[in-house]
């Protein structure tokens, strides 16, 4: 690889790192102590145009169902300590199978994801 190619790759990596850092900073505006698992859960839900099963989130991210449930609550209306959540996600019973929970973005969550996309694609 010649020196020009190496410099191009280094610039692309630096640009990518800067974008990722800006995305993380945007998450931290919501909560300065937000964990990576919560970020991953939100992004997994955002990737789907229809509500996703909580079990699917757990499987696709390699997390336990309880971890996903806790993070959905944290990003939803109320966390496990009965404190107000961030209202980015909504979980509700699947009408076809009441034991199953479906998760989708709220209007606030859609706006937040749009702001992340603006960071990345503008």
C-alpha positions as CSV (number, residue, x, y, z in Angstrom):
1,X,0.0,0.0,0.0
2,X,1.5,3.3,-1.0
3,X,1.7,6.4,1.3
4,X,-1.3,8.1,-0.4
5,X,-3.6,5.1,0.2
6,X,-2.4,4.9,3.8
7,X,-3.2,8.6,4.4
8,X,-6.7,8.1,2.8
9,X,-7.4,5.2,5.1
10,X,-6.2,7.1,8.1
11,X,-8.4,10.1,7.2
12,X,-11.5,7.8,6.7
13,X,-10.9,6.2,10.1
14,X,-10.5,9.6,11.7
15,X,-13.7,10.8,10.1
16,X,-15.5,7.6,11.2
17,X,-14.3,7.9,14.7
18,X,-15.4,11.5,14.8
19,X,-18.9,10.6,13.6
20,X,-19.2,7.8,16.2
21,X,-18.1,10.1,18.9
22,X,-20.7,12.7,17.9
23,X,-23.4,10.0,18.0
24,X,-22.3,8.9,21.5
25,X,-22.3,12.5,22.6
26,X,-25.9,12.9,21.3
27,X,-26.9,9.9,23.4
28,X,-25.2,11.4,26.4
29,X,-27.3,14.6,26.0
30,X,-30.3,12.3,26.9
31,X,-28.4,10.8,29.8
32,X,-24.8,11.4,30.6
33,X,-24.5,7.9,32.1
34,X,-26.3,6.0,29.3
35,X,-24.8,2.5,28.9
36,X,-23.8,1.0,25.5
37,X,-26.5,-1.8,25.9
38,X,-29.2,0.9,26.1
39,X,-27.9,2.5,23.0
40,X,-27.8,-0.8,21.2
41,X,-31.4,-1.6,22.2
42,X,-32.6,1.7,20.9
43,X,-30.7,1.4,17.6
44,X,-32.0,-2.2,17.1
45,X,-35.6,-1.0,17.5
46,X,-35.0,1.9,15.2
47,X,-33.7,-0.4,12.5
48,X,-37.1,-2.0,12.2
49,X,-40.1,-0.3,10.5
50,X,-42.6,-2.4,12.5
51,X,-42.7,-3.2,16.2
52,X,-40.1,-5.9,17.2
53,X,-40.5,-8.6,19.8
54,X,-38.5,-8.1,22.9
55,X,-37.2,-11.7,22.5
56,X,-35.9,-10.8,19.0
57,X,-34.0,-7.8,20.4
58,X,-32.4,-10.1,23.0
59,X,-31.4,-12.7,20.4
60,X,-30.1,-10.3,17.9
61,X,-28.0,-8.4,20.4
62,X,-26.9,-11.4,22.4
63,X,-28.4,-10.1,25.6
64,X,-30.6,-11.7,28.2
65,X,-34.3,-11.0,28.0
66,X,-34.1,-9.4,31.5
67,X,-31.4,-7.0,30.3
68,X,-33.4,-6.0,27.2
69,X,-36.5,-5.6,29.4
70,X,-34.6,-3.3,31.8
71,X,-33.2,-1.2,29.0
72,X,-36.6,-0.9,27.3
73,X,-38.0,0.3,30.6
74,X,-35.1,2.7,31.0
75,X,-35.7,4.1,27.5
76,X,-39.5,4.0,27.9
77,X,-41.9,5.5,30.4
78,X,-40.6,4.2,33.7
79,X,-37.3,2.6,34.9
80,X,-37.1,-0.2,37.4
81,X,-36.8,2.3,40.2
82,X,-40.2,3.7,39.2
83,X,-38.5,6.9,38.0
84,X,-39.5,8.6,34.8
85,X,-37.8,7.1,31.8
86,X,-36.6,8.8,28.6
87,X,-39.8,8.1,26.6
88,X,-37.9,7.0,23.5
89,X,-39.4,3.5,23.3
90,X,-42.8,2.0,23.9
91,X,-43.5,-1.6,25.0
92,X,-46.9,-3.2,24.8
93,X,-48.5,-6.6,24.8
94,X,-48.6,-8.4,21.5
95,X,-52.4,-8.7,20.7
96,X,-51.8,-12.2,19.1
97,X,-49.8,-13.5,22.1
98,X,-50.4,-11.6,25.4
99,X,-47.2,-13.0,27.1
100,X,-45.1,-11.5,24.4
101,X,-44.0,-7.8,24.4
102,X,-43.6,-5.7,21.3
103,X,-41.3,-2.6,21.2
104,X,-41.4,0.4,18.9
105,X,-40.1,4.0,18.9
106,X,-42.2,6.8,20.3
107,X,-42.5,10.0,18.4
108,X,-39.8,11.4,20.6
109,X,-37.7,8.3,19.8
110,X,-38.2,8.8,16.0
111,X,-37.1,12.5,16.4
112,X,-34.0,11.4,18.3
113,X,-33.1,8.8,15.7
114,X,-33.6,11.4,13.0
115,X,-31.1,13.6,14.8
116,X,-28.6,10.7,14.9
117,X,-29.0,10.2,11.1
118,X,-28.4,13.9,10.6
119,X,-25.1,13.6,12.4
120,X,-24.1,10.6,10.2
121,X,-25.4,11.6,6.8
122,X,-24.9,15.4,6.7
